[in-house]
Amino acid sequence: TLRKPISQSSMADWASKNLNMHTQGIFRRRISISNMLSWNGGSIKKPMLITSNRTIKKEACEMFKLVQSYMGDRHTRMDRNHVALLTVTKCWSTQGLRDELYIQLIRQTTDNTSYRSLAWGWELMAISLAFFSPSPKFQSYLEGYIYRHLDSDEKIAQHIKELVDLKNKKITKSRKKRKQNTEDEGLPISTYAKYCYRKLQKVAVTGGKKGLRKPTVEEITHARNAILTPSLFGSSLQEIMLRQQSMYPGNKLPWVQTQLSQQVLALGGEQTEGIFRIPGDIDEVNALKLQVDQWKIPNNLSDPNIPASLLKLWYRELEEPVIPQQFYKECINNYENPDAAVAVVQLLPELNRLVLCYLIHFLQIFAQPSNVGRTKMDVNNLAMVMAPNCLRCQSDDPRVIFENTRKEMSFLRMLIVHLDTSFIKGLV
């Protein structure tokens, strides 16, 4: 979990220590922090953040042009998807550029007089958070910035109006004027901010995109669509059931859970050595994730470890674990008592109870002796790999985490051995 957002004074202090102060004019006067963090229509000659890395020094200036291109503030022949792909790939490949991108986006979405440009800047921030998190050093600053925009639509509209009025009053010799656009184009900024805030919290814990394959246009499109249409991964069980209501109104369980479970069995997962322990190819898992988020299961799957890995990921990324936090202590306290462990399951909210019982019923198939002989995954191994996906320890103390990990495994083992899940057969 993240700390409380830092105050504006702390953010100003952070900026004064970390910004690579730019200069202007023939006397090379230093630009103020407020100007450094306000929308800029020109290019930059050096990075926004202090760095000694030559590659980052060069790439940062090119990336600023890409940010301007995506936001519509610089002319380009590339479509916006390609611009986003180039930007994200640069940062995904070079870790040192990530904070630089986020500070550039903070700059270009501050005192911006074009609503459309502003919305596209926030959109690029949302897309970027789907692929990588800021560094721990920069995380609090970014969080504080996003937090200030969670409920600010009226203030933003008023601020844009004031900036435009001020600009119009000033007498300027230049004939070049930035095209003003104060009409509401795109989503309210608070929609982007709320999405970014939740995404930042998740990506800070789970990390960004993994694997060797570079980001793709499909992933960029998916990341953009997720702003309005939440993913089946990382959402709450309630949200997922609400989303599937129109497509599968009669289903009592999440479609993604039942489909991936059935795929594991259809591909002979219960006869595959190391199932749930050996991870599937991460790039293939990512590709399947994109398909599943579009309510599709491809028919060319051959390795049961792919859907098995994605299924584990789905449980692990749920906004709230299958066994909600309020029941965690009870689970830990009853890790050796079969009757008490089963009793905890009956206390869960109905949806959580069904989802958990489906999972246990699924694991009981693998725990059968005839299958254990092939998979080498007995009840202890199954409990060990699945417990972290069902229970989440909230402590930061390594000793507590270590001790509770053992109890979490033991609790899940109790359920696999003793919970009667016969009623779940045929339930979807």
SULNORSUL-V477498 format. One record per backbone hydrogen bond with DSSP energy under -0.5 kcal/mol. NH is the residue of the N-H (numbers start at 1). CO is the residue of the C=O. If there is no record, write none. Layout:
nh:co
NH:CO
NH:CO
This chain:
nh:co
6:140
11:7
12:8
13:9
14:10
15:11
16:12
17:13
18:14
19:15
20:48
21:19
24:29
28:25
29:24
31:22
36:32
37:33
38:35
39:110
50:18
54:52
57:53
58:54
59:55
60:56
61:57
62:58
63:59
64:60
65:61
66:62
67:63
68:64
69:65
70:66
71:67
72:69
73:68
74:68
83:79
84:80
85:81
86:82
87:83
88:84
89:85
90:86
91:87
92:88
93:89
94:90
95:93
97:94
98:95
101:97
102:98
103:99
104:100
105:101
106:102
107:103
108:104
109:105
110:107
113:111
115:113
115:181
118:114
119:115
120:116
121:117
122:118
123:119
124:120
125:121
126:122
127:123
128:124
129:125
130:126
130:127
131:128
132:128
138:135
139:135
140:136
142:138
143:139
144:140
145:141
146:142
147:143
148:144
149:146
150:147
152:149
156:152
157:153
158:154
159:155
160:156
161:157
162:158
163:159
164:160
165:161
166:162
167:163
168:164
169:165
170:166
172:170
177:175
181:113
185:183
186:184
191:188
192:188
193:189
194:190
195:191
196:192
197:193
198:194
199:195
200:196
201:197
202:198
203:199
204:200
205:201
205:202
206:202
207:203
209:131
220:216
221:217
222:218
223:219
224:220
225:221
226:222
227:224
228:225
229:225
230:228
240:236
241:237
242:238
243:239
244:240
245:242
248:244
251:248
253:428
258:254
259:255
260:256
261:257
262:258
263:259
264:260
265:261
266:262
267:263
268:265
269:264
271:268
272:269
273:271
274:375
275:272
277:274
278:274
279:277
280:305
285:281
286:282
287:283
288:284
289:285
290:286
291:287
292:288
293:289
294:291
295:292
296:291
304:302
306:303
307:303
308:304
309:305
310:306
311:307
312:308
313:309
314:310
315:311
316:312
317:313
318:314
318:315
319:235
323:390
324:322
327:324
328:325
331:327
332:328
333:329
334:330
335:332
337:334
338:336
341:337
342:338
343:339
344:340
345:341
346:342
347:343
347:344
348:344
348:345
353:349
354:350
355:351
356:352
357:353
358:354
359:355
360:356
361:357
362:358
363:359
364:360
365:361
365:362
366:362
367:363
368:365
371:368
372:368
373:369
374:371
375:371
376:372
378:376
382:378
383:379
384:380
385:381
386:382
387:383
388:384
389:386
390:386
390:387
391:387
393:391
398:396
401:397
402:398
403:399
404:400
405:401
406:402
407:403
408:404
409:405
410:406
411:407
412:408
413:409
414:410
415:411
416:412
417:413
418:414
419:415
421:419
424:421
425:422
427:424
